[in-house]
Amino acid sequence: MQVFRELQTKFKSANIVQKLIYINIAIFIITLITSSFSGLYEKQDNIIIQWFSLSSSIDFFITKPWSIVTYGFLHSGFRHILFNCLALHYFGRLFLDYFSEKQVLNFYILGTLFGGIAFLLSYNYFPLFEGKVIPLVGASAGITAIVIGIATYIPNYQLQLRFIGYVKVWQLAGVVILINLILLDGENGGGHIAHLGGALFGYLFVSQSTNNKISSFDWFSKLFNKKTKPLKTVYKSSKKNKNSSTKDNDQVKIDAILDKISKSGYDTLTQKEKEFLFKQGK
C-alpha cells in the first residue's frame, strides 16, 4: 500500500508531460499482463488491443468510436513505447516552456485524433491498402503534433545532441517528416500516415495562431463563436446639440413664467419676463 501511495503522490505532483508518460507506461504494463492471461486461454488477440486499438475498417470503427483516441495510449512493444516516451519527454518539456499544460494535453489528444482520421481515410481510399484490415496503436501521432508544433513556433531554437552537436528544431522536424514520407509504402504505412496527420495538425494549429497574433488555441474556439458586427459610430452635430439644449432651457423659462401668471397675474411679470414671453410668442 505504501508503494501505491508514493506512486499516487508522485503522479499528482508531476507535470502533464510526465503524467502522459506514466499513463502510457501503466497501460503498457496492463496490456502485457492481459496478454499473458490471454495466452493461458489460447487467445491470440489481446482483449485491450481488440477494444481500444483503431481498426482500419470503417465497420469496426463504427462499433468502437472511442478507439480514434484510445489507440494513442497503446504500444506494440518495448522499443515502441521507449522511443515514444523519450520523444515525449524531450519535446514535451520544450513545449511546456512556451505553452501551458492544458495546451500540451490538447495537442496530444487532437494530434492523435487527426492521425486516426488520416489513417482511416488512407486505408479506405488508396489502392495500396485495399482489402487490408489492421489495428493502429501508438502515441506517435500525438507526439509528432507536439514536435511539429514547437518546431513551427520556434524553428531556429537549437538543441544539443550527443555525437552530432547543435541542431535547429526545424531540422529535426524536417527529418521526422522525411522519414515518414519515405516509409509510406512500407509494412507500417498506415502508422506513418497517422504520424503525418498529427504533424499536419501541429503545423496548422500553431501557424494559424501565430498569423492571427492571438494566443494558441484561441482561434480554434473562435471557429464556434458567432461573429458580431462592429458597432456603428453615430456622429452628432454640435450645432444640433446646442440648439436642443437652448430649446430645453427656453421651455423651462416659459413654464415658470406661465406658472407665475396663473398664480399672480400678468401684471406681476418683470419687464424682461414680458419681453422674453413676447419673443417666444413670435
N, C-alpha and C positions, 0 to 999 in steps of 0.2 A: 504493500500500500504506500509506503514511503517513497518508493521509486516513482509510482504514478503521480503522487503529489508533486514531486520535484519536476517531473516532466510537464505537468499541468501549469506549474508556476513559470517554468521556462518558456512555455508556449505563450502564455498571457503577456509576458514581458518582451517577447520578440516582435520585430517589425514585420510588415506584411510579406516581404521577400522571404524572410526566414520561416514564417508561418506556411507559406506556399510550399517551401522545400520540405518542411516537416510533414505536411499533409500528403504530399506525393510519396514520401518515403513510407509513411504509415500505410497508405493504400497499397503500395508495392508489397510490403510485408504481408498484409492481409491476403493479397492475391496469391502470393507464394504458398501460404498456409492452405488456402482454399484449393489450390492446385494439388497439393499433397492429398487432401481428403478426396478430391475428385478421382485421383489415381486409385485409391482404395476401392472405389466403386466402379472402376474400369470406365470412367468417363473421360473422353478425350478433350472435351472443351471445358474450360473453367467457367463456372456459373457467373462470376463477376464480369469476365470478358464478354460472355453472352449477353448480359443485361445492360452493360454500361459502355461497351465499345460502339463505335459508329460504323454501321454496315453500309457498304456501297450500294446496296439495294434499296430503292425508294420504298418498296413494300415493307421491308423490315424496319426501315427508319420510321415509317408512319406508326408502327406499333410501339416504338421506343423513341419518341421525340426528344426526351431528355438527353439522349446519347450525343446530341450535337454539341453539348458542353462537357458531359462527364467523361468522354473519351480523353479529354485533355489532362486527366488525373491518373491515367493508366499507363503502364510501360511494359514492354515485351521482354525485357531482360535487364541484367545488372549494368551492362555497358550503356544501354539506352538511358536509364534513369541517371547514371553517373554523369554523363555528358550534359544532359538537360539541367541537372541541379547545379553543375559548375557554371554553365552559361547563365542560368537564372541568378546565381549568387553574384557574379561579377557585373553583369549588365543591369541586374535589378538594383544593386546598390548605387550604381551610377545614375540610373533613372530616378532614384529617390533623392538624389542631390538637387534635382530640378523640378520634380513633381511630387505630389502628395501620395500617401499610401493608398488612398481611395483610387487615385488615377492608375497606380500600378495594378491594382486588382482589376479595374475596368479594362485596362489594356490586355491583361492575361485572359480574362473571360471573353471579351469581344474579339480578340485575336484568335482564340480557339474557335469561336462561333464562325467567323469569316473563313477560317481554314476549313472547317467542316463543310460549309456551304460550297467552297471551291472543290473540295473532294467529291461531294455528291454530284455536282454539275459535271465534272470531268468524267466520272465513271459512267454517266448516263448520256454522254454526248460524243466523246472521242472514240473512234473505231478501235484504237489500241486496247481499250479496256472493255470492249463489248463482250458480254457473257461472263465476265468475272465478278464474283461476289466475295469481297474480302472485308475484314474488320480493320478499322483505323484506331490506333491508340497512340498516346504520347502528348507531352506538353509542348512540343516543338513549335507548333503554330502560335500559341500564346507567347512563348519566349521570343520567337522571331519578330512578333509585333513589337515587343519591348526593345529588341536590338535595333530594328529599323527605325522605330520611333525616336529613340535617343540619338541615333546617327543623323536623323533628319533635323533634329533640334540643335545639336552641337556637332556638326560634321567634322570640324577641324580639331576637336578635342583629341589629345594624344594619350595613348595607353602604352605602358612599357611592358613588352612581352619578353620572357626569358628566351635567350638564344636568337632573338630577332631584333630587339631594340624598340624604339618608339614607333608606333603605328597610329595613324589617324583613325577615328571611329568610322568614318565613311568608307575607308579602305577595307576594314573588317566586314562592314555591311555588304560591300560590293562582292567580297569573296563568298559570303554566305549566299547571296543571290545567284552568283555564277555557278556554284556547286549544285544548287538545287535545279537550275536550268539544265545543266549537263546531265543530271541523273533522272530527268523526267521520264525517259523511256526504259528505265531500269526496273528491277523487281519491286522496288518501293516507290514507283512513280506517283501513286496516289498520295503517299505521305509527303513527297516533295511538292506536289501541287498544293497541299494543305499548308505547307510552310510558306509558299509564295502568296497564298491567300491571306495569311497572317501578316506577311511583310507588306502587302498592298494596303491593308487596313492601317498598319502603323505609320506608313508614309503619308497616306491621305489625311489621316486624323491630325497629325502634327503640322503638316504643311498647310492645311486649311486653317487651323487655329492661328498659326504664325502670320499668314497672309492677312487675316482679318484683324490682327492686332488685338485679340481677345485671349483670355486665359484658356488653356486647353480644356476640352470637354464642354465648354460653354456653347460652342457653335452647334454641337450635337443636340443639346437640349433646346436650342432656339429653333431647330427644324420643326418642333412640335408646337411652338407658340404662334398664336395668330399675330400677323403683322398689323400694327396700328398705324393709322395715317397720322402724319405730323400735324400738330395743331396750327391752324391758320392764325396769323397775327393780324389783328384789325387795327389800323391806324386811324385815330380820331383826329379831326381837325381841331386845332387850338382855338380858332375863332368860334367854332360851334360850341365848344365847352364854355368859353367866356360868355357867349350870348345866352346860353341856357342858365348859367349862374346868375346873370343880370336879371333875367326874367323871374327867377325864383325870388330874388331879393325884392323886386318891384311888387310881386304878388303879396309878399308878406306885409309890405308897407300899405298896400291898398286895403288888405283885410283889416289892418289895425285902424286905418282911418275910417272905414265903413263901420267898424265896431264902435268907434268913438262917436260917430254921427248918430247911431242908433240909441246910444245911451244919453248923450248930452246935447245933440242937435248940431246942425251945420255951423251955426254961429260960433261954436266953441273951437273951431279949427283955427290954426295959425295960418298966416299968410303963405308960408312955404307949403303947408299941407294942402291949402286950397289950390296953389299953383301946380303942385305935383299931381293932384287928382284931376285937374283940368287937362294937363298934358296927357295923362293916361286915357282920359275920355276921348281924346282925338284919335 
